Amino acid sequence: MSNKTQPKKWTEHEKRFVQENWATMCDKDIAHKLNRTPGAVQGIRKRLGLKNTKAQEIKKTKLKNKTHGLKKTEGKINPIYMSWTKMKSRCYNKNSHAYIQYGGRGIFVCDEWKNSFQKFYNWSINNGWQNGLSIDRIDNSLGYCPSNCRWATKTEQANNRRNTTYITAFGKTLTITEWSKRPECAVSISALRYRLATKTLSPEEIITKPPRRKK
């Protein structure tokens, strides 16, 4: 009696999936979807009379290139793709020089964009992207997401940053707005601004020193 494991029988659902997708998906992709080997997929195709032709192989290649072709434009890296990768690097790559100002203080990329360049690309095209513009967060204390981002010129970005003041204390760099919401902050946001402008206190004292009581 043979000890060899008998190959798993093909279900009607699996056969139907192969029949519906073999013309646009390669054997490797179908195998991945069905948890089969490419050889097994090739075998069932032949049994079902589904044989790849040269024209079908060309069609599959074009479809694959269309799906992933957004990365490059006219042989060059797509500027939107570059913005996407740099945005994620600032937020998640601890070796990035910009990480301390972004990921290091809790700035994130929403899951919709983080996990799909296609969705970020679609949003960009539909929301004013032009070559030369950069992704800009409207509220610098919040992360990258459709409701908090725009495509802006360098001047617009500089003006936005100019209106945002940071304080580095206790090993963290946060905006005044962010510090004002933390439990260790003892004063209002206006008091934080005043103390920072007078430059008479250390960063830690600016945040934690209790306000003077009126006599």
DRENLO-739140 format. One line per 3 residues: number of its first residue (from 1); for each residue x, y, z of N, C-alpha, C. Coordinates in steps of 0.1 Angstrom, whole numbers, plus 5000, padded with zeros to 4 digits. Example, Ala and Ser with C-alpha at 12.3 -4.5 7.8 and 13.67 -1.06 7.14 Angstrom:
! DRENLO-739140
1 = 5132/4943/5078/5123/4955/5078/5132/4967/5078 ~ 5128/4978/5071/5137/4989/5071/5129/5000/5079
//
This chain:
! DRENLO-739140
1 = 5009/4988/5000/5000/5000/5000/5009/5012/5000 ~ 5006/5022/4991/5015/5034/4990/5012/5043/5001 ~ 5023/5050/5006/5023/5060/5017/5022/5074/5011
4 = 5023/5075/4998/5023/5088/4992/5010/5095/4994 ~ 5010/5108/4997/4998/5116/4999/4991/5118/4986 ~ 4979/5115/4986/4971/5117/4974/4968/5132/4972
7 = 4970/5137/4959/4967/5151/4957/4953/5155/4960 ~ 4951/5167/4965/4938/5171/4969/4929/5173/4956 ~ 4917/5168/4957/4908/5169/4946/4904/5183/4943
10 = 4902/5186/4931/4897/5199/4927/4882/5201/4929 ~ 4878/5211/4937/4864/5213/4939/4858/5220/4927 ~ 4845/5220/4926/4838/5227/4915/4840/5242/4916
13 = 4841/5247/4929/4844/5261/4931/4857/5265/4925 ~ 4867/5257/4928/4881/5259/4923/4881/5259/4908 ~ 4875/5249/4902/4875/5248/4888/4868/5260/4881
16 = 4857/5264/4887/4850/5276/4882/4859/5289/4883 ~ 4867/5290/4894/4876/5301/4896/4887/5301/4885 ~ 4892/5289/4882/4902/5288/4871/4896/5292/4858
19 = 4884/5287/4855/4878/5290/4842/4875/5305/4840 ~ 4871/5311/4851/4868/5326/4851/4880/5335/4850 ~ 4891/5330/4855/4903/5339/4856/4915/5335/4849
22 = 4915/5324/4842/4928/5319/4836/4933/5328/4825 ~ 4923/5335/4818/4927/5344/4807/4934/5357/4811 ~ 4932/5361/4824/4938/5373/4828/4947/5372/4840
25 = 4948/5360/4846/4957/5358/4857/4967/5347/4853 ~ 4979/5348/4858/4989/5338/4855/4987/5326/4864 ~ 4993/5314/4861/4991/5303/4870/4996/5305/4884
28 = 5007/5312/4885/5012/5315/4899/5002/5323/4907 ~ 4996/5333/4901/4986/5341/4909/4974/5333/4913 ~ 4969/5324/4903/4958/5316/4906/4961/5306/4917
31 = 4973/5300/4916/4978/5291/4926/4978/5297/4940 ~ 4982/5310/4941/4983/5317/4954/4969/5319/4959 ~ 4959/5322/4951/4946/5324/4955/4939/5312/4960
34 = 4943/5300/4954/4936/5288/4957/4944/5279/4966 ~ 4956/5284/4971/4965/5276/4979/4969/5263/4972 ~ 4972/5264/4959/4977/5253/4951/4991/5256/4946
37 = 4997/5247/4939/5010/5249/4932/5007/5253/4918 ~ 5016/5261/4912/5015/5265/4898/5014/5253/4889 ~ 5021/5242/4892/5020/5230/4884/5007/5224/4884
40 = 5000/5224/4896/4987/5219/4897/4977/5227/4889 ~ 4979/5240/4890/4970/5249/4882/4971/5246/4867 ~ 4984/5245/4863/4986/5242/4849/4980/5229/4844
43 = 4981/5219/4854/4975/5206/4851/4959/5207/4849 ~ 4953/5214/4858/4938/5215/4858/4934/5223/4846 ~ 4942/5233/4842/4938/5240/4830/4938/5231/4818
46 = 4948/5223/4817/4949/5214/4805/4937/5204/4805 ~ 4934/5199/4817/4923/5190/4818/4910/5196/4814 ~ 4909/5210/4817/4896/5217/4814/4897/5222/4799
49 = 4908/5220/4792/4909/5224/4779/4912/5239/4778 ~ 4918/5245/4788/4921/5259/4788/4936/5261/4786 ~ 4940/5264/4774/4954/5265/4770/4958/5279/4767
52 = 4968/5284/4773/4973/5298/4771/4978/5299/4756 ~ 4974/5310/4750/4980/5314/4737/4989/5326/4739 ~ 4997/5328/4729/5006/5340/4729/4999/5353/4732
55 = 4987/5354/4725/4979/5366/4727/4974/5368/4741 ~ 4971/5357/4748/4966/5358/4761/4978/5361/4771 ~ 4990/5356/4768/5001/5359/4776/5004/5374/4775
58 = 5003/5380/4763/5006/5394/4761/4995/5402/4769 ~ 4983/5398/4769/4972/5405/4776/4974/5405/4791 ~ 4979/5394/4796/4982/5393/4810/4993/5402/4814
61 = 5003/5403/4806/5015/5412/4808/5010/5426/4808 ~ 5002/5430/4799/4997/5444/4798/4988/5447/4811 ~ 4980/5438/4815/4972/5440/4827/4980/5442/4839
64 = 4991/5434/4840/5000/5435/4852/5007/5448/4852 ~ 5012/5452/4840/5019/5465/4839/5009/5477/4842 ~ 4997/5476/4838/4987/5486/4841/4985/5488/4856
67 = 4984/5476/4863/4982/5477/4877/4993/5483/4885 ~ 5006/5480/4881/5017/5484/4888/5025/5496/4881 ~ 5020/5500/4870/5027/5510/4862/5026/5524/4867
70 = 5018/5526/4878/5018/5540/4884/5031/5544/4890 ~ 5039/5534/4893/5052/5538/4899/5061/5546/4890 ~ 5059/5544/4877/5068/5552/4868/5060/5559/4857
73 = 5064/5570/4853/5058/5578/4842/5069/5582/4832 ~ 5067/5577/4820/5076/5580/4809/5091/5575/4813 ~ 5092/5564/4820/5105/5559/4824/5110/5565/4836
76 = 5104/5575/4842/5109/5581/4854/5100/5578/4866 ~ 5105/5579/4878/5097/5576/4890/5086/5586/4891 ~ 5074/5582/4892/5062/5590/4893/5064/5599/4906
79 = 5063/5613/4904/5065/5622/4916/5054/5619/4927 ~ 5043/5615/4923/5033/5612/4934/5037/5599/4942 ~ 5043/5590/4935/5049/5578/4942/5060/5582/4951
82 = 5068/5591/4946/5079/5596/4955/5074/5603/4967 ~ 5064/5611/4966/5057/5618/4977/5052/5607/4987 ~ 5046/5597/4982/5040/5586/4990/5050/5579/4998
85 = 5062/5575/4992/5072/5568/4999/5079/5577/5009 ~ 5081/5590/5006/5088/5599/5015/5079/5601/5027 ~ 5066/5603/5025/5056/5605/5035/5056/5594/5045
88 = 5056/5581/5040/5057/5570/5049/5070/5569/5056 ~ 5081/5572/5050/5094/5571/5056/5095/5581/5068 ~ 5090/5593/5066/5090/5603/5077/5082/5598/5089
91 = 5072/5590/5087/5064/5586/5098/5068/5573/5104 ~ 5075/5564/5096/5077/5550/5101/5092/5546/5101 ~ 5100/5553/5094/5114/5549/5093/5123/5557/5103
94 = 5127/5550/5114/5134/5557/5125/5148/5562/5120 ~ 5152/5557/5109/5165/5561/5104/5164/5574/5095 ~ 5152/5578/5093/5150/5590/5085/5153/5602/5093
97 = 5160/5612/5087/5164/5624/5094/5152/5632/5099 ~ 5140/5630/5092/5128/5637/5095/5119/5630/5105 ~ 5123/5618/5109/5114/5610/5117/5111/5617/5131
100 = 5120/5623/5137/5118/5630/5150/5107/5640/5149 ~ 5105/5647/5138/5095/5657/5136/5081/5651/5132 ~ 5081/5638/5128/5069/5632/5123/5066/5620/5132
103 = 5071/5608/5128/5068/5596/5135/5072/5597/5150 ~ 5083/5604/5152/5087/5605/5166/5078/5613/5175 ~ 5069/5621/5169/5059/5628/5178/5045/5624/5175
106 = 5044/5612/5169/5030/5606/5167/5023/5609/5154 ~ 5030/5615/5145/5023/5617/5132/5023/5604/5124 ~ 5012/5601/5118/5010/5588/5112/5004/5590/5098
109 = 5003/5579/5090/4996/5579/5077/4984/5570/5079 ~ 4972/5575/5075/4960/5567/5077/4962/5554/5069 ~ 4955/5544/5074/4956/5530/5068/4952/5530/5053
112 = 4942/5538/5049/4938/5539/5035/4950/5542/5026 ~ 4958/5552/5030/4969/5556/5022/4982/5547/5025 ~ 4984/5544/5037/4996/5536/5041/4996/5523/5033
115 = 4984/5517/5031/4984/5503/5026/4981/5503/5011 ~ 4978/5515/5005/4975/5515/4990/4980/5528/4983 ~ 4990/5526/4975/4994/5537/4967/4983/5541/4957
118 = 4976/5532/4952/4965/5534/4943/4955/5545/4948 ~ 4951/5543/4961/4942/5552/4967/4948/5566/4969 ~ 4960/5566/4973/4967/5579/4975/4968/5586/4962
121 = 4971/5578/4951/4973/5584/4938/4959/5590/4933 ~ 4948/5582/4935/4935/5587/4931/4931/5600/4938 ~ 4934/5600/4951/4931/5612/4959/4939/5624/4953
124 = 4951/5622/4951/4960/5632/4946/4955/5638/4933 ~ 4952/5630/4923/4948/5634/4910/4935/5642/4911 ~ 4926/5638/4921/4913/5644/4922/4913/5656/4932
127 = 4925/5659/4937/4925/5670/4947/4937/5680/4945 ~ 4939/5683/4932/4947/5695/4929/4962/5692/4927 ~ 4966/5679/4926/4980/5676/4924/4985/5682/4911
130 = 4997/5689/4912/5004/5693/4900/5019/5691/4902 ~ 5026/5689/4892/5040/5687/4893/5047/5699/4900 ~ 5055/5697/4910/5061/5708/4917/5054/5711/4930
133 = 5042/5706/4933/5036/5708/4946/5040/5697/4955 ~ 5038/5699/4968/5042/5689/4978/5030/5687/4987 ~ 5029/5675/4993/5018/5671/5002/5020/5679/5015
136 = 5009/5685/5020/5010/5694/5032/4998/5691/5041 ~ 5001/5690/5054/4991/5688/5064/4985/5701/5068 ~ 4972/5702/5068/4965/5715/5071/4967/5718/5086
139 = 4965/5708/5094/4967/5709/5109/4980/5701/5112 ~ 4991/5708/5115/5003/5701/5117/5004/5692/5129 ~ 4994/5692/5138/4994/5683/5149/4987/5670/5146
142 = 4981/5669/5134/4974/5657/5130/4982/5650/5119 ~ 4978/5637/5116/4985/5629/5106/4981/5631/5092 ~ 4986/5623/5083/4983/5623/5069/4970/5615/5066
145 = 4960/5622/5061/4948/5616/5058/4940/5625/5048 ~ 4931/5621/5040/4924/5629/5030/4918/5642/5036 ~ 4913/5642/5048/4906/5654/5054/4916/5664/5059
148 = 4929/5660/5061/4939/5669/5067/4950/5672/5057 ~ 4949/5669/5045/4960/5672/5035/4956/5679/5023 ~ 4965/5685/5017/4963/5693/5004/4977/5693/4997
151 = 4976/5696/4984/4988/5698/4976/4991/5713/4976 ~ 5003/5717/4981/5006/5731/4983/5020/5734/4977 ~ 5022/5747/4974/5035/5752/4970/5044/5753/4982
154 = 5057/5755/4979/5067/5757/4990/5064/5769/4999 ~ 5059/5780/4992/5055/5792/5000/5044/5789/5009 ~ 5033/5782/5004/5022/5779/5013/5026/5770/5024
157 = 5035/5760/5021/5039/5751/5032/5048/5759/5043 ~ 5056/5768/5038/5064/5776/5047/5055/5784/5056 ~ 5045/5790/5051/5036/5798/5059/5029/5790/5069
160 = 5025/5778/5065/5018/5769/5074/5028/5765/5086 ~ 5040/5762/5082/5050/5758/5093/5053/5770/5102 ~ 5053/5782/5096/5056/5794/5103/5046/5797/5114
163 = 5034/5792/5112/5023/5794/5122/5023/5783/5132 ~ 5032/5773/5131/5033/5762/5140/5045/5763/5149 ~ 5044/5763/5162/5055/5764/5171/5057/5751/5178
166 = 5070/5747/5179/5073/5734/5186/5080/5737/5199 ~ 5078/5728/5208/5086/5728/5221/5092/5714/5223 ~ 5105/5714/5225/5112/5701/5228/5114/5700/5243
169 = 5108/5691/5249/5109/5689/5264/5107/5674/5267 ~ 5113/5670/5278/5112/5656/5283/5114/5646/5271 ~ 5123/5650/5262/5127/5640/5251/5117/5640/5240
172 = 5107/5649/5240/5097/5649/5229/5096/5662/5223 ~ 5093/5662/5210/5091/5675/5202/5077/5675/5198 ~ 5069/5684/5204/5055/5685/5201/5051/5700/5198
175 = 5040/5702/5191/5035/5716/5189/5029/5721/5202 ~ 5028/5734/5203/5022/5740/5215/5008/5735/5217 ~ 5001/5733/5206/4987/5728/5207/4987/5714/5214
178 = 4997/5705/5209/4998/5692/5215/5002/5692/5229 ~ 5012/5701/5233/5016/5702/5247/5004/5706/5256 ~ 4996/5716/5251/4985/5721/5259/4975/5711/5263
181 = 4974/5700/5255/4965/5689/5258/4970/5678/5266 ~ 4983/5678/5269/4989/5668/5277/4987/5670/5292 ~ 4986/5659/5300/4983/5660/5314/4994/5668/5322
184 = 5006/5668/5317/5017/5675/5325/5017/5690/5323 ~ 5009/5695/5313/5008/5709/5311/4999/5716/5321 ~ 5005/5726/5328/4998/5733/5339/4992/5746/5335
187 = 4993/5750/5322/4988/5763/5319/4980/5762/5305 ~ 4974/5774/5301/4967/5774/5289/4976/5775/5277 ~ 4971/5774/5265/4979/5775/5253/4984/5789/5251
190 = 4976/5799/5255/4981/5813/5254/4993/5816/5264 ~ 4992/5810/5276/5003/5811/5286/5016/5804/5280 ~ 5014/5793/5274/5025/5786/5268/5032/5795/5257
193 = 5024/5802/5249/5030/5811/5239/5037/5822/5246 ~ 5031/5828/5256/5037/5839/5263/5051/5835/5269 ~ 5051/5824/5276/5063/5819/5283/5074/5816/5272
196 = 5070/5810/5261/5080/5807/5251/5086/5820/5245 ~ 5077/5830/5244/5082/5843/5238/5091/5851/5247 ~ 5089/5849/5261/5097/5857/5270/5111/5850/5272
199 = 5112/5837/5269/5125/5830/5270/5131/5830/5284 ~ 5124/5830/5295/5129/5831/5308/5128/5818/5315 ~ 5122/5808/5309/5120/5795/5316/5126/5784/5306
202 = 5129/5773/5312/5134/5761/5304/5121/5755/5298 ~ 5123/5747/5287/5112/5741/5281/5103/5733/5290 ~ 5109/5726/5299/5101/5718/5309/5093/5727/5318
205 = 5099/5738/5323/5092/5748/5331/5081/5755/5324 ~ 5083/5758/5311/5072/5764/5303/5060/5756/5304 ~ 5061/5743/5304/5050/5734/5303/5044/5731/5317
208 = 5053/5729/5327/5048/5723/5339/5046/5733/5351 ~ 5053/5745/5350/5052/5755/5361/5038/5760/5362 ~ 5032/5759/5374/5018/5764/5376/5017/5779/5374
211 = 5006/5783/5370/5004/5798/5368/5004/5805/5382 ~ 5008/5818/5381/5008/5826/5393/4993/5829/5398 ~ 4991/5828/5411/4978/5831/5416/4976/5846/5418
214 = 4965/5851/5413/4962/5865/5415/4960/5868/5429 ~ 4965/5879/5434/4963/5883/5448/4950/5890/5450
//
